[in-house]
Amino acid sequence: MLKMKRLLETYDMRVYTDSGEYFGDVEESILLQTKIFGWRVRATKNSFLSKVLGSAKGVIVPHQLVKNIGDVMIISKAAVPNYQAEGGEAAEEQ
């Protein structure tokens, strides 16, 4: 049976990548008329996103990259922004 969620139930929901890394928390949903356009994900202290972004507060994840919403939100690894690795080369996410 298909279970529906209300948008209010997604606020502060934990977000994980499809590889199991903790990404951050949902801060806001972005609506375009009557459809979800994307999700603003806040970087929290121990999240993968805070390590990648440094001082930035979060990112916007397009809804097309969301794989599942249940007790947690699972997003595609493609939503992870590219960042500079310690060696100075851009890290490639695949």
Sequence and secondary structure as in RCSB ss.txt:
>XXXX:A:sequence
MLKMKRLLETYDMRVYTDSGEYFGDVEESILLQTKIFGWRVRATKNSFLSKVLGSAKGVIVPHQLVKNIGDVMII
SKAAVPNYQAEGGEAAEEQ
>XXXX:A:secstr
      GGGGTT EEEETTS EEEEEEEEEEETTEEEEEEEE  TTSHHHHHHTT  EEEEEGGGEEEESSSEEE
 GGGS   B TTSSB    
